Amino acid sequence: GAAPAEGGGSPAGGSEVWTWTRTPPSLKPPSVHCEAGAILATYSKYCKKRTGKDKDLFKKAVRLFLFVDDASAKADMERTVSQALAKLALPRELLASQESLEELKAVGLKGQQYFIIPTLFHLVADLQRQKREFAVLFRSFGKDHEKVKGEWNAFCELRHPVFSRLIQDVGPLDGSVPSLPDRRVHDLHTLYRDSEGPVLILDTFTNGPEDKTWDSWAKAKPKPEADTRGGRVYIKEVLNAKTIEGLDALQQWMRSHMSSQATSAIKDDWAWWQFHGERAHAGKLLPLIGGPETTRQIFFDDNIDLDDPRIVDCRDPFGEAVPADVALREGICIKVNPVEALLSEDYFLQKLEGP
């Protein structure tokens, strides 16, 4: 996990050192006094500066706090991260008996941790209790969608051994109560991108041909000079899947998804984002709905930067790119600090209601 800490970088013997300010985890810069010549910087930002383009070293430095020289500070930072990770751990009593383990297995929880961050369950319960109209769309470059689907649906059907209690007084969100929407995930989709535009492959979870995946194309050495995946042919001739093609059509699909207060999941096109240097214009596509009714769309992601949506390609209702500062300032793209989000069950609700 990324380090939550803020610190001051100051010169020492001709090189910079990073010292933790010992303020609580936060994305907001702390109000602390810095010594002359020092500047405030997150540990993650400091690591990026130290490691340059070495991604492996950067990940290792962040994960192991390699560049934290103060042993006491390092121990406290590790303790904070451990406390956060403990919030993902399943209650010990649920792991103590075979009956409980079978119950967990039935909802897709076969390990010792939740797949879904707990603050999301709290957010949905709060919004539902307030009778707000909303929809949820899980977005990921990864392949854990089925696991998320299993845990999420158990929550909606009041089968989750821990978090269904949050909506016990509201009722099941599985379509069995006429006054409550069916918020279960029924389908998994894939969003493919190329120079012709986006293609949402409905009811299909794919990374291209098994012997020549789209991700493997993006990882090839040397780096590909052109998109040779031939994804549209594969989608049409091999998958024979239903599709939503083009930005306008995708915008309409999202409007329908919102109006039905549904929940779904999309596997995004990591290969396209990687091919374009991990730049926002090739990231997870977010077409804003627009129209006479005010609809607020929010994209939570821990890979959003404080000054750059980075992993989110936000488009206005006319298909134009939303400037980075606008997307961030207006709360369309919201960076998530995983440590903060794990330590506070109201984290997403606070972000939703905050500036």
N, C-alpha and C positions, 0 to 999 in steps of 0.2 A: 504494500500500500504506500501511497505517497506520504511524505512527511508533512504533518500539519503545521509545523512550526514556522515562525517568523523570526528572523535574526538579523544581525548587523554584519555586513561584510566590511572589514577594515584591513588596511595594509599591515603586515608584520614581517619584518626582515625582507622586504621587497616583494612579498606575495600576499594575496588576500586570504583571510581566515574568516570562517563563519561562526558566529556565537549566537546561541539561542537566547531570545529575550525572555523566555520562560513565561510567555503569555499563553492563554488557552488556545486550542486549535480554532482557527478562523481564517476566512479568506480576506477579511478586512485588515488593513495594516494597523498594528497596535499603536496606541499613543504612548510612546516611550522616548526617553532621551537617548540620543546616539552620540558617541564620542566624536570628536572632530575628525572629519575625513571618512566616517562610516556612513553607509547607506542601508536602508531596510530592504531585505530581500528574502523571499521564501527559500527554504532549504532546497526545494526542487529547482527553483530558478538558479540558485547558486551552483547546483550540480550540473545543470545544462551548460553554464558558462565554463565550468572546470573540464567537462568531458567533451565538449565540442560535438562532432558528428558521430562519436562512438556511442551508439544506442545501447549496446550491451553493458558498457561500463556505466552509463547513466542509470539504467535500471538497477544495476547492482549497488551503485552508490546511494540511490534513494532508498532501496529496500533495506540495506545493511547500515545506513548512516555512516558510510566510509569516511566522509569528510567532516565529521563532527569530532573535533580533537578533545573536547572536554568530556572526560569519562562519566562524570556525574550527569551532565546534560544528556549525553547519549543514553544512559540508563533510564533517565526520566522520559525521554522521547520514546524509547522502546516500551516502557511501561504504559504510556498513553495509547500507543498503537495496540498493545495487547488488550487493554481495557475495551478498546473499540471492537476488536475482533471477537472478544468474548460475547458481544451483543448478537453476533451471528450464530453463536453456538446453541444447539438445541438443549433444552433443560435436561439436566442429568437424570431426573426421575423418568423421563421418557425413554432413556436409553438403558434403564435398569432391568426391564423385563421383556420377555419375548413377545408378550401381548402388545406392549407399547411399540416395540420395534416393528411389528407387523402393521400396526396402525400408521406408523411413519412411512413404511414402505408403500402402503396403499395410496398415499398422497404424493409419492415420488421422492420422499426424503430418505435416501438410503445411506447417507453419510452422517456426519455429526453437525452439519451446519444447514441453515436456511439457504435457499437459492435467491430469494427475493429479500431485499433490504427491508427491515421491519418498518421503517418510517413510511414506506409506501402504503402498507396496510392501514396505518393510522390516518394518513391523508385521505384515503378513499372512504374510510369509516366516517371521518369528520365531514367530508363533502356530502356524503349520502345522508347523514343525519341533518345537514342543513338544507337538504332537498335541492342541492345544486345540480344542474344539468352538465354532464361532462362525459368524456370518453377517454380511454387509455389505449396507447399504442406502444408496445414494447419494441425497441429498436436495438439491434446489435449486429456487429460484424461476425460474431462468434457462432456457436452451434449448440448452445444450451437451451434453445427455445422450448423444446419438449419438456425439459425439467421445470422451467418457469411456468409453462402451461399447466403442468400437473399440480404444482403448489398453489398457483393462483386459483385454479378451478376448485380446489379443495376449500380454499378460503371462501369463495362465493357460495359454495354448497353447504357451508357450515360444517365442513369435515376437517378443517385445519385444527390440529391438536392444540395450537397456541393462539393464533390470531383471529379465528372465527368468533371468539368471544366479543371482539370489538363491534361486530354487527349483529350480535345475538338479539338485541332489542329492536333492531331495524327489520331483520328478516333475511332470508336467503336471496342472493343476487343471481339466481339461476333461471329466472323466467317463470318460476312456479307461483309467484305472487303477482297478480295483475298490476298492482301499483308500483312495482319495482322492476327496473330493467334487468335483462339478462346480461351480466357483465363477464361471463365466462369467455375464455379464449376458445373459439371453435376451429379457427383456421390459422395456419402458418403460411406466410407469403414470402416471396423473394423479390427484392428490388434490384434489377440489373440496369447498369448505366453504360452508355457509349456515346459517341459523337452525335448520334441521331436523337438522343434524349433518353428519358427514363422508360423502363418497362417493368410494371409490377406484375409478377407471375403469380397468379392467384392459386391458392390452395396447394402450393408447391414449395418445398424447401430444398434448394439446390445450390451447389457450388460448381455447376457445370459437369462435364464428363468425369467419371471417377478416375480414368487414366490420364486425364489432362485437365485438372481443375482450374478454374479461373484464378484462384489464389496462387497456384503454382506458376502460372504465367507471369504474375506480377513479381514473384520472387526470383525469377530467372536471372542468371548472370551470364553475360552482361545484361543490363536493364533493357527491356524491349523498347524499340524505337516507335512501334505502332501497335495498336490494339488488333491482335490477330486471333482473338478468342472465338469469333464467329458466334457470339451468343444468341443472336436473333434466329439464326438457322437452327441451332440446337433447341431453342425454346419451341420453335414451330414444328420442326420435323421429328425431333426425338421425344420431347416432353409432351407435345401436342396439348399444351396447357392454355387455359383462358388467360388473357392478359388485359392490362390497362396500360395503354401506350400514350406517351406524350405528357407534358407538364399540365396542360389544361384538364385532361382526363383524370390525371392523378389528383389534381385539386378537387375535382368533382367527387372522386371516390372518398377523399378525406372528409368532404362536407357531408356526405352520406353517412360515413362512419361516425362523425360527431353527432349528427341529428338522431341517430339510432342509439346513442349513448353506449356504444359497443366497446369491446376490448379485443384487440388482435395483436399479432406479433409479426415483425418483418425482419428478415435477414438482409442486411444492407451489403452493398458492393464494396468490400474492402479492397479488392484488386484495383478498381477504378480510382479509389482514393489514393492508394499506394502508388499507382502509376503516375499520378499527378503530384507527387511529392507531399502527400498528406496535407493538401491545401483545402480550405473550406469549400471552394467552388466545385469540388468533386466528392464532397463528403455525404453524410446522410441527408437526403433531400427533404426539406420542409417547405412545401408550398403553402403560403398563407391563404386562408379561405376568402376573406373579404366579404362583401355583400352588405345589405342594409342592417342585418342583425349583428350586434357586436359579439364576436367570438374571440376569446383569448386562447392563443396557442402557445404552449410552453414546452421547450425541449430541455430536459435535465440531462446532463452528461458530465462525468468527471474529466473527460478529455477536452472539454471546452476550456480555452485559456481566458485569463482575466481581460485580455485586450484583443482576443481573436476567437470567433466561434470555432475555428480550426477544423472541427470534425463534423460541423453542421452547415449544410448549404441552404441558407434561408432565402426564399424567393417571395417577392411581394405578389399581390393578387394578379398582377400583369406579367408575371414571369421574370421580372428584373431582380437582380441580386440585391438583397437588403444590406446596406453598408454595415460593416462590422460594429461600429460604435453604436448604431441605432439598434441592431439586434440585441446587443448586450445591455444598453441603457434602458431599453423599453421592456426588458425582462422576457424577451422571446427565447433567447438562448441563455440558460443559467448554468454556470459552472457549479459542480457539486464537489465539495470536499468530503471524500469518503469517511474520514475520521469523524468529522463533525456530524455527518449524516447518521453514523452508527451510534454515536453517543447521545443524540437527541431524537426522541421518537416524533417530535413535532417539527423536525427539520424542514421537510418539504412544505408543510403548511405555512411555516414562517417565511419560506422563500416565496410562496404563492402570494402571501398577504403583504410582504415587504416591498420596499422601493425597487 
